[in-house]
Amino acid sequence: MPLTFQNINKIPINVESSGKNNYQLQDASVSKVSLSRNLQKLVVLCYGKLIDTENLSHNCEIAGLHCLYLDTSIFFNRKNELHQVSQQASSIQDLVEVVRASISLISKQWSSTMNLFHEKFNTLPNLIAAHGAESSSEDEFLSLLFGTRTSPALHQFLASSLGEAGLKRIAKAVDSAGREIRGVVSEHLQPAVEIISFRLAELRGLARWRSRFQIIGLDEKLVDGVTESIGMLVVQVERFSRVAATVLYLFQNFFTWVLKCVKILLNEPTDQVPAANSELVVIFLKFLLDKDPIKQLLEADERIECDMDSARHVEQLVVFGGFTDTQFLERSLVKQFNQLEDSLKEAFLMPFTTISSQIHCQGLLPLYPVTSSDTFSLTCTPTSISFYKDEDSQHEESSHNWTDYVCFKIPDGSLNERNCIGVIKDSGNCCTALSMSSLSGFLLHMPDEYECVDLSLYKDNQVVLLLSERSHSDSPGRSWMVMLQTQNLSFTPLSGTFPTNIYSLQKLVALDLQLDTDYGKVRSIPHTVSTPLAVSASRGVACVFSSRRHALVYILDEDEDEDEDGDEVSDME
């Protein structure tokens, strides 16, 4: 179940210095998102133009990469309620797909069977017309049933066009379709509808607890409407089951009678043919030969005729808590299912919009500018976001002691830097607006002979860099995997007033990275490498792809001399 939707182009951006929310992003595109483990903050890396909606004439037309901080504390404050609702809603949506697939399977199976039936029996009207008669197929069969002379057209149809083999093939197809339909209804359709009804009853109970669930948008009236819709669908499924059973029995009886007639016309013994009910044959000829009640229930635009007694009983049951919609028996099974889907969509849209309205922007940090020519390549620029537990936090609640880190590669020329990466951390409270005083960071300059292929934040405040040698010859270059301990690097507070000094990182002095163990662990890779760098903190491993189309897995927490070249896992052909 989706919980929220945010259009980053329409989010009002909080500006600490002015206290106004009149800034927005224009032509923004999301690069990466990360939700904090305590569910209270969403960090979004996106690029676009930052505009002042109240003073468009002074806007900066240069696009850039921005770090957007969103307050998602409602996820934490109402996580129990959201879990209960989303659990029920997700189960309901899965079951709705089961109902849809079941109805589709039944419809296809029955349609295929009826096409075979009509393909054979529709030849009878043509034979009647060819013999110059003006009777209908129903009249011909009724004449045969009541013992009058068999017409030449019907005789030719039964003895030649249809024949015993053709009749048995059709009867077998209808019987097989009947078993398939009964199985789908009893094993899938009916149980799914009943479980949906049960889940909605639980949601209805939650919706009545307004003090807890109204704040997340669970509306009691909408849930009541869906509950009635599923109740009517339960009745529709029961009616479909009875109609299908009746129709299939009438088909079986009709085929038995026709088989006996064919054998009599061919002067064959009929001892092995069971007796058919003549009254049911008449009912079949009157209501099923040219009509299809099962198909009617499977068509969305069909109006089902309802007898007066049933309609009166439905109206009388309203007084005793029955369905307020007394016309539901005139709808087909598929139309009732479509109505249920519409009701569910409306009921589940309310929490979606309610939660979305309670997610606000805490602030925005512009990282670096980009030119229009760099915009496309920016989507492939290495970035990483992660949250680490702050061991020095004075907060007792676990919801307040997570620090978010953002690591990114700076395009050459931006911020007057080349071959640099930046690391930013926000140690502020998740529930308060973004403050420049809580932000700090550093820039790290890579050796000129290497370029940063990819990067990733790792456990214990570490950064893993994947560096590849800039090779100017035909010989293959080498690569390095560097694990940096951010505690060994000096974070500098970000100063300046946003948006006057829009890019605070340009005041930072870049540190030079030396490929030694002063900052962390360094591992040599005897190949050039390519993106992506996959890092698993729980497993303690990293996976890289070499130019030889090999996938190499390294244990990050071991020294290089223990495993010089890592473990080659597989070849990527």
Residue pairs with C-beta under 8 A, 6 or more apart in sequence:
1 85
1 86
1 89
1 90
1 93
1 348
2 352
3 75
3 82
3 86
3 351
3 352
3 355
4 72
4 352
4 355
4 356
4 359
5 352
5 356
6 70
6 356
6 359
8 25
8 28
8 30
8 44
8 46
8 48
8 68
9 24
9 25
9 26
9 27
9 28
9 48
10 24
11 24
11 25
11 68
11 70
11 361
12 21
12 22
12 23
12 24
12 361
13 21
13 23
13 24
13 25
13 50
13 68
13 361
13 363
13 364
14 21
14 360
14 361
14 362
14 363
14 364
14 433
14 434
15 21
15 22
15 23
15 363
15 498
15 499
16 363
16 433
16 434
16 435
16 436
16 498
17 497
17 498
17 500
20 54
21 361
22 52
22 53
22 54
23 50
23 51
23 52
23 53
23 364
23 499
24 50
24 51
24 53
25 46
25 48
25 49
25 50
25 51
25 66
25 68
25 364
26 48
26 49
26 50
26 51
27 48
27 49
27 63
28 46
28 47
28 48
28 49
28 66
29 46
29 47
29 48
29 379
30 44
30 45
30 46
31 45
31 46
31 47
31 65
31 378
31 379
31 381
31 383
32 44
32 45
32 383
32 384
32 385
33 42
33 43
33 44
33 45
33 385
34 42
34 43
34 385
34 386
34 387
34 404
35 41
35 42
35 43
35 72
35 75
36 42
36 43
36 72
36 387
36 402
36 404
36 430
37 387
37 402
38 76
38 398
38 399
38 400
38 402
38 430
39 72
39 73
39 75
39 76
39 79
40 71
40 72
40 73
40 75
40 76
40 399
40 430
40 431
41 69
41 70
41 71
41 72
41 362
41 387
41 402
41 404
41 430
42 69
42 70
42 72
42 359
43 67
43 68
43 69
43 70
43 385
43 404
43 406
44 67
44 68
44 69
44 70
45 65
45 66
45 67
45 68
45 367
45 383
45 385
45 406
45 408
46 65
46 66
46 68
47 63
47 64
47 65
47 66
47 370
47 375
47 378
48 63
48 64
48 66
49 59
49 60
49 61
49 62
49 63
49 64
50 59
50 60
50 64
50 66
50 364
50 366
50 499
50 502
51 59
51 60
52 58
52 59
52 499
60 502
62 369
62 370
62 371
63 369
63 370
63 371
63 372
63 375
64 366
64 367
64 368
64 369
64 370
64 502
64 503
65 366
65 367
65 368
65 370
65 378
65 381
65 408
66 364
66 365
66 366
66 367
67 364
67 365
67 366
67 367
67 406
67 424
68 361
68 364
69 361
69 362
69 363
69 364
69 365
69 426
69 434
70 359
70 360
70 361
70 362
71 359
71 360
71 361
71 362
71 430
71 431
72 359
73 430
73 431
74 216
74 355
74 358
74 359
75 82
76 399
78 215
78 216
81 206
81 212
81 213
81 215
81 216
81 218
82 216
82 355
84 206
85 203
85 206
85 213
85 216
85 218
85 351
88 199
88 200
88 202
88 203
88 206
89 203
89 348
91 195
91 199
92 196
92 199
92 200
92 203
92 344
93 344
95 192
95 193
95 195
95 196
95 199
96 196
96 340
96 341
96 344
98 188
98 189
98 192
99 189
99 192
99 193
99 196
99 337
100 337
101 188
102 184
102 185
102 188
102 189
102 192
103 189
103 298
103 333
103 334
103 337
105 180
105 184
106 180
106 181
106 184
106 185
106 189
106 298
107 298
107 334
109 177
109 180
109 181
110 177
110 181
110 294
110 295
110 298
111 295
112 177
113 173
113 174
113 176
113 177
114 292
114 295
116 169
116 170
116 173
117 170
117 173
117 174
120 161
120 162
120 166
120 170
121 137
121 162
121 289
123 157
123 161
123 162
124 137
124 140
124 153
124 154
124 157
124 161
125 136
125 137
127 153
127 154
127 156
127 157
127 161
128 134
128 135
128 136
128 137
128 140
128 151
128 153
128 154
130 153
131 151
131 152
131 153
133 151
133 153
135 143
135 151
137 289
137 290
138 285
138 286
138 289
138 290
140 151
140 153
140 154
141 154
141 281
141 285
141 289
142 282
142 285
143 149
143 150
143 151
143 154
144 150
144 154
144 261
145 257
145 278
145 281
145 282
145 285
150 158
150 265
155 265
158 258
158 261
158 262
158 265
159 262
159 265
159 266
162 258
162 262
163 262
164 259
164 262
164 263
164 266
167 255
167 258
167 259
167 262
168 259
170 255
171 251
171 252
171 255
171 259
174 248
174 251
174 252
174 255
175 248
175 252
178 244
178 248
178 251
181 244
181 248
182 241
182 244
182 245
185 237
185 240
185 241
185 244
186 241
189 237
190 237
190 238
190 241
193 230
193 233
193 234
193 237
194 234
196 230
197 227
197 230
197 231
197 234
200 223
200 226
200 227
200 230
201 227
203 218
203 223
204 220
204 223
204 224
204 227
206 212
206 213
206 218
207 213
207 218
207 219
207 220
207 223
207 224
208 220
210 220
215 354
216 351
216 354
216 355
217 350
217 351
217 352
217 353
217 354
217 355
218 350
218 351
219 347
219 350
222 343
222 346
222 347
222 350
223 347
225 343
225 346
225 347
226 340
226 343
226 344
226 347
228 323
228 324
228 325
229 336
229 339
229 340
229 343
229 344
230 340
231 323
232 323
232 325
232 328
232 336
232 339
233 333
233 336
233 337
233 340
235 328
235 329
236 297
236 328
236 331
236 332
236 333
236 336
236 337
237 333
239 297
239 329
239 333
240 294
240 297
240 333
243 293
243 294
243 297
244 294
247 288
247 293
247 294
249 280
250 280
250 283
250 284
250 288
251 284
251 288
253 276
253 277
253 280
253 281
253 284
254 276
254 280
254 281
254 284
254 285
254 288
256 273
256 274
256 275
256 276
257 276
257 278
257 281
259 273
260 270
260 273
260 276
263 269
263 270
263 273
264 270
287 293
296 302
296 304
296 332
297 304
297 332
297 333
297 334
298 332
298 333
298 334
299 332
299 334
300 332
300 334
300 335
300 338
301 335
302 332
302 335
303 330
303 331
303 332
304 329
304 330
304 331
304 332
305 330
306 329
306 330
310 329
311 326
311 329
314 322
314 323
314 326
314 328
314 329
315 326
316 322
317 323
318 324
318 326
328 336
331 339
362 432
362 433
362 434
363 433
363 434
363 435
364 434
364 498
365 424
365 434
365 439
365 494
365 498
365 504
366 498
366 499
366 502
366 503
366 504
367 406
367 408
367 410
367 422
367 424
367 503
367 505
368 410
368 411
368 414
368 415
368 422
368 503
368 505
369 414
369 415
369 503
370 378
370 411
370 414
374 411
374 414
377 411
378 411
380 531
381 408
381 409
381 411
382 408
382 409
382 421
382 452
382 453
382 454
382 455
382 531
382 533
383 406
383 407
383 408
383 409
383 455
384 406
384 407
384 408
384 455
384 456
384 457
384 463
385 404
385 405
385 406
385 407
385 457
386 404
386 405
386 457
387 402
387 403
387 404
387 405
388 402
388 403
388 405
388 459
388 460
388 461
389 401
389 402
389 403
390 401
390 402
390 403
390 427
393 400
393 401
395 401
399 430
400 429
400 430
400 431
402 430
403 425
403 426
403 427
404 425
404 426
405 423
405 424
405 425
405 457
405 461
405 486
406 423
406 424
406 425
407 421
407 422
407 423
407 424
407 455
407 456
407 457
407 463
408 421
408 422
408 455
409 420
409 421
409 452
409 455
410 417
410 420
410 421
410 422
410 443
412 418
412 419
415 503
415 505
415 506
416 506
417 443
417 445
417 510
418 445
419 445
419 446
419 447
419 448
419 450
419 451
419 452
420 443
420 444
420 445
420 446
420 510
421 443
421 444
421 446
421 452
421 455
421 465
422 441
422 442
422 443
422 444
422 505
422 508
423 441
423 442
423 444
423 463
423 486
423 489
423 491
424 439
424 440
424 441
424 494
424 505
425 439
425 440
425 441
425 486
425 491
426 434
426 438
426 439
427 438
427 440
428 434
428 435
428 437
428 438
428 439
436 494
436 495
436 496
436 497
436 498
436 504
437 493
439 493
439 494
439 504
440 491
440 492
440 493
440 494
441 491
441 492
441 494
441 505
441 508
442 489
442 490
442 491
442 492
442 508
442 511
443 505
443 508
443 509
443 510
443 511
444 484
444 489
444 510
444 511
444 512
444 513
445 510
445 511
445 512
445 513
446 452
446 465
446 467
446 513
447 467
447 512
447 513
447 514
447 515
448 470
449 469
449 470
450 467
450 468
450 469
450 470
450 480
450 515
451 467
451 468
451 470
452 465
452 466
452 467
453 466
453 467
453 468
453 479
453 529
453 530
453 531
453 533
454 466
454 531
454 532
454 533
455 463
455 464
455 465
455 466
455 533
456 463
456 464
456 533
456 534
456 535
456 542
457 463
457 464
458 464
458 483
458 535
458 537
458 556
459 537
459 540
460 485
461 485
461 486
461 487
462 483
462 484
462 485
462 486
462 520
463 483
463 484
463 486
464 481
464 482
464 483
464 484
464 533
464 535
464 542
464 556
465 480
465 481
465 482
465 483
465 484
466 479
466 480
466 481
466 529
466 533
466 544
467 479
467 480
467 481
467 482
467 515
468 477
468 479
468 528
468 529
469 477
469 478
469 479
469 528
470 477
471 477
471 528
476 527
476 528
476 547
477 528
478 524
478 525
478 526
478 527
478 528
479 524
479 525
479 527
479 528
479 529
479 544
479 546
480 515
480 522
480 523
480 524
480 525
481 522
481 523
481 525
481 542
481 544
481 554
482 513
482 515
482 519
482 520
482 521
482 522
482 523
483 520
483 521
483 522
483 523
483 556
484 519
484 520
485 519
485 520
488 518
488 519
488 520
489 511
489 519
490 511
492 508
492 509
494 504
494 505
494 507
494 508
495 501
495 504
495 507
496 504
496 507
498 504
513 519
515 522
516 522
521 556
521 559
521 560
522 560
523 554
523 560
523 566
524 560
524 564
525 544
525 546
525 552
525 565
525 566
526 565
527 546
527 547
527 548
527 550
527 552
528 546
528 547
529 544
529 545
529 546
529 547
530 545
530 546
530 547
531 545
532 545
533 542
533 543
533 544
534 542
534 543
534 544
535 541
535 542
535 543
535 556
536 542
540 555
540 556
540 557
541 553
541 554
541 555
541 556
542 553
542 554
542 556
543 551
543 552
543 553
543 554
543 569
544 551
544 552
544 554
545 551
545 552
545 572
546 552
549 571
549 572
549 573
550 568
550 570
550 571
550 572
551 568
551 569
551 570
551 571
551 572
552 565
552 566
552 567
552 568
552 569
553 566
553 567
553 568
553 569
554 563
554 566
554 567
555 563
555 566
555 567
